[in-house]
């Protein structure tokens, strides 16, 4: 029930007539409900459990606070395809941090703690979310992970049902997991654009790239965007199921929709596309391989910082670079950039994004702001040392006489 898990026990087993809350999730882990007979009216005490996850969403360590101590409840390690390692690490209920002299904290020795601490609830009963953050199902000795559409058996590294998108990946077995590369990929439920890999990167590196991307996309499209519990990008809707679009009202009371209408339609189409699951990750270079998009914050910030003062520095910001990459995916038409024999060409992808730029420049939302302009080339023009490159844009402005003219400017950025 929306992440809240209840259990109904017979009265003969210490239960009552109502289902009892077992736990509910938090951003850092979950909250466990602890019931004791002496609590009046069947009340409960709540224990906060914190999970440490790796870049694939695997829950590796669960810990809690007990008095002045930070206490490890469970430590789990996995083979690449999800089979759990044997228990050869330290005993559960181990102090990780203790309060030292003068209130300072220090690492504690890895020794089991006193019996009083053993009353803290363990994590191996009601809460069964483990590998990739998926729920472990051991009822009837199934021993599989629930991935939404299919169940996954880590003992053999295969799903027990055929991939419903198997026709897209004819080179792989219809039962294979994560493209047979579980170190790099995860299989997720959804027919959408999935940002869970970006969120995992943010959690590990203490960055905020996922929200930076979402905010930039909202500015470009006018949509109100967020991610669901599976990390899929979603747009907010009104009571009739229509997309909620931000608006701008001028001094005369005229209201217009914000963002580029074409960019908005293209993004909604990709989100709704049931034949393509787009996974987004952080990479060294912004690129696309089939339905895997890599976004490079370093590269994009290089574009933003190198944008001429005559142009809007979001013209190759997170949102428009991402929408450029979507045009390379199956849901975006699997378009290609021009080859290196046509260095002066723009290609169908740049041409499409130039439509977004034109609609942004003519939208009242951006009145008085610097123009996005029109990108004139796909490949950059390097300097003589080939250490920096330029991408040229044409933009519209007015000269001193008030006449509309077109001028050129550029984004000048590091190539290494």
URFENNOR-V458316 format. One record per residue. N is the residue number from 0. SS is DSSP state (2 for helix, 1 for strand, 0 for the rest). PSI is psi in whole degrees, 0 to 359 (999 if undefined). BURIAL is # if it has 9 or more other C-alpha atoms within 8 Angstrom, else .. Layout:
# URFENNOR-V458316
n->{N,N}
ss->{SS,SS}
psi->{PSI,PSI}
burial->{BURIAL,BURIAL}
This chain:
# URFENNOR-V458316
n->{0,1,2,3,4,5,6,7,8,9,10,11,12,13,14,15,16,17,18,19,20,21,22,23,24,25,26,27,28,29,30,31,32,33,34,35,36,37,38,39,40,41,42,43,44,45,46,47,48,49,50,51,52,53,54,55,56,57,58,59,60,61,62,63,64,65,66,67,68,69,70,71,72,73,74,75,76,77,78,79,80,81,82,83,84,85,86,87,88,89,90,91,92,93,94,95,96,97,98,99,100,101,102,103,104,105,106,107,108,109,110,111,112,113,114,115,116,117,118,119,120,121,122,123,124,125,126,127,128,129,130,131,132,133,134,135,136,137,138,139,140,141,142,143,144,145,146,147,148,149,150,151,152,153,154,155,156,157,158,159,160,161,162,163,164,165,166,167,168,169,170,171,172,173,174,175,176,177,178,179,180,181,182,183,184,185,186,187,188,189,190,191,192,193,194,195,196,197,198,199,200,201,202,203,204,205,206,207,208,209,210,211,212,213,214,215,216,217,218,219,220,221,222,223,224,225,226,227,228,229,230,231,232,233,234,235,236,237,238,239,240,241,242,243,244,245,246,247,248,249,250,251,252,253,254,255,256,257,258,259,260,261,262,263,264,265,266,267,268,269,270,271,272,273,274,275,276,277,278,279,280,281,282,283,284,285,286,287,288,289,290,291,292,293,294,295,296,297,298,299,300,301,302,303,304,305,306,307,308,309,310,311,312,313,314,315,316,317,318,319,320,321,322,323,324,325,326,327,328,329,330,331,332,333,334,335,336,337,338,339,340,341,342,343,344,345,346,347,348,349,350,351,352,353,354,355,356,357,358,359,360,361,362,363,364,365,366,367,368,369,370,371,372,373,374,375,376,377,378,379,380,381,382,383,384,385,386,387,388,389,390,391,392,393,394,395,396,397,398,399,400,401,402,403,404,405,406,407,408,409,410,411,412,413,414,415}
ss->{0,0,0,0,1,1,1,0,0,0,2,2,2,0,0,0,0,0,0,1,1,1,1,1,1,0,0,0,1,1,1,1,1,1,1,0,0,0,0,2,2,2,0,1,1,1,1,1,1,1,1,1,1,0,0,0,0,0,1,1,1,1,1,1,1,1,0,0,1,1,1,1,1,1,1,0,0,1,0,0,0,0,0,1,0,0,0,0,0,0,0,0,0,1,1,1,1,1,1,0,2,2,2,0,1,1,1,0,0,0,0,1,0,0,0,0,2,2,2,0,0,0,0,0,0,0,0,0,1,0,2,2,2,0,1,1,1,0,2,2,2,0,0,1,1,1,0,0,0,0,1,1,1,0,0,0,0,1,1,0,0,0,0,0,0,2,2,2,0,0,0,0,0,0,0,1,0,2,2,2,0,0,0,0,0,0,0,0,0,0,0,0,1,1,0,2,2,2,2,2,2,2,2,2,2,0,0,0,2,2,2,2,2,2,2,2,2,2,2,2,2,0,1,0,1,1,1,0,0,0,0,1,1,1,1,0,1,0,0,0,0,0,1,0,1,0,1,1,1,0,0,0,0,0,1,1,1,0,0,0,2,2,2,2,2,2,2,2,2,2,2,2,0,0,0,0,0,1,1,1,1,1,0,0,0,0,1,1,1,0,0,1,1,1,1,0,2,2,2,2,2,2,2,2,2,0,1,0,0,0,1,0,0,0,0,0,0,2,2,2,2,2,2,2,2,2,0,0,0,2,2,2,0,0,0,0,0,0,0,0,0,0,0,0,0,0,2,2,2,2,2,2,2,2,2,2,2,2,2,2,2,0,0,2,2,2,0,0,0,0,1,0,0,1,1,0,0,0,0,0,1,1,0,0,0,0,0,1,1,1,1,1,1,1,1,1,1,1,0,0,0,0,0,1,1,1,1,1,1,1,1,1,1,1,0,0}
psi->{88,38,346,123,130,159,135,115,144,153,327,340,22,6,187,192,347,148,143,136,131,311,165,147,155,174,333,352,246,168,122,133,125,121,138,147,328,350,131,145,31,29,176,156,141,129,122,124,132,137,136,123,153,190,346,4,7,132,110,331,132,132,166,173,132,110,244,6,150,123,129,128,324,138,128,138,152,149,162,319,12,355,133,137,156,160,90,18,189,158,148,170,52,132,128,321,137,160,120,201,147,29,4,150,153,157,138,159,148,75,147,147,180,170,333,321,334,352,350,136,143,171,7,17,272,321,111,21,121,261,128,13,15,158,129,124,110,6,140,27,33,312,57,163,138,116,27,276,331,160,143,131,107,344,330,355,35,154,160,6,158,142,124,347,29,329,338,333,61,343,347,157,145,351,1,156,131,36,27,25,71,349,328,324,162,152,130,159,138,158,64,195,115,125,16,327,323,319,320,320,314,319,322,318,358,44,181,41,326,313,326,317,314,315,319,319,322,320,322,323,339,358,161,110,154,183,147,186,340,359,5,137,130,156,141,146,158,186,336,2,7,149,136,123,130,154,163,134,128,182,339,2,7,131,131,153,139,161,178,125,324,317,321,313,320,319,317,319,318,323,321,349,114,355,8,123,112,121,134,133,168,133,177,336,138,121,173,135,104,253,18,115,128,130,128,102,323,314,315,318,329,317,312,313,336,5,136,152,348,345,157,124,1,5,337,46,191,315,311,327,318,315,329,313,327,328,343,345,164,322,337,3,0,43,152,150,160,150,172,356,351,64,340,357,159,315,165,330,311,321,320,316,331,330,317,315,318,317,327,319,329,0,132,337,325,17,130,353,165,147,152,329,190,123,132,353,153,310,145,160,110,157,181,329,354,35,336,153,162,141,123,145,152,136,159,137,183,139,186,336,1,9,140,127,163,134,166,145,184,167,123,118,163,140,345,999}
burial->{.,.,.,#,#,#,.,#,#,#,.,.,.,.,#,#,.,.,#,.,#,#,#,#,#,.,.,.,#,#,#,#,#,#,#,.,.,.,#,.,.,.,.,#,.,.,#,#,#,#,#,#,#,#,#,#,#,#,#,#,#,#,#,#,#,.,.,.,#,#,#,#,#,#,#,#,.,#,.,.,#,#,#,.,.,.,.,.,.,.,.,#,#,#,#,#,#,#,#,.,.,.,.,.,#,.,.,.,.,.,.,#,#,.,.,.,#,#,.,.,.,.,#,.,.,.,.,#,#,#,#,#,#,#,#,#,#,.,.,.,.,.,#,#,#,#,#,.,.,#,#,#,#,#,.,.,#,#,#,#,.,.,.,.,.,#,.,.,.,.,.,.,.,.,#,#,#,#,.,.,.,#,.,.,#,#,.,.,.,.,#,#,#,#,#,#,#,#,#,#,#,#,.,#,.,.,.,.,#,#,.,#,#,#,.,#,#,#,#,#,#,#,#,#,#,#,#,.,.,#,#,#,#,#,#,#,#,.,.,.,.,.,#,#,#,#,#,#,#,.,.,.,.,.,.,.,#,#,#,#,#,.,#,#,.,#,#,#,#,#,#,.,#,.,.,#,#,#,#,#,#,#,.,#,.,#,.,#,.,.,#,#,#,#,#,#,#,.,#,#,#,#,#,#,.,#,#,#,.,.,#,#,#,#,#,#,#,#,#,#,#,#,#,#,#,#,#,#,#,#,#,#,.,#,#,.,#,#,.,.,.,.,#,.,#,#,#,#,#,#,#,.,#,#,#,#,#,#,#,#,#,.,#,#,#,#,.,.,.,.,#,#,#,#,#,#,#,#,.,.,.,#,#,.,.,.,#,#,#,#,#,#,#,#,#,#,.,#,.,.,.,.,.,.,.,.,.,.,#,#,#,#,#,.,.,.}
